[in-house]
């Protein structure tokens, strides 16, 4: 019964992800936007810089989590509403994720955003809301860890858990007709002074439309 419930949960999570992707992709069209370009690229995601720790002291570090990321997006122009303005719908994913030192779990991240972009000659600025998925998947089996003065085997869950939160994205970018460079910041828990954190993305994208 429990395994059946986990299967249904995974199906629901995937259907929800597809629905959100579709919603973000078509929302600019519904707002009278016209497709200007499609692009794909990759780069690096510095997740929650200065908030996470990877040292034994537990002190936060600037580059605690650096992950390769890939992205896919569409640019919808708004010539009838704002000259030089457009809306970018973009999906960003960390395909390799982050594996724990004991190999017992793997964390992957996905970001969905719909941002307004204002162009100024060769450069542009972007701003808008997004949804962030943080997924932890257990490898199953067991791991051997220190347990006092000896070592013991501990069970590792064989299921995954995903959480969805919002963020606010800011960015600058620019390029040529076939390639562009972007530097973006995702601000998590934007309204909370205690929980607020920032993820930084650097990426290069290539246009294929």
Buried (B, 14 or more C-beta within 10 A) or exposed (E): EEEEEEEEBEEEBEEEBEEBBEBBBBBBBEEEBEEBBEBEBBBBBBBBBEBBEEEEEEEBBEEBBBBEBBBBBBBBBBEEEEEEBBBBBBBBBBEEBBEBEEEBBBBBBBBBBBBBBBBEEEEBBBEBBBBBBBBBBBBEEEBEEEEEEEEEEEEBBEBBEBEBEEBBBBBEBBBEEEEBBBBBBBBBBBEEEEEEBBBBBEBBBEBEE
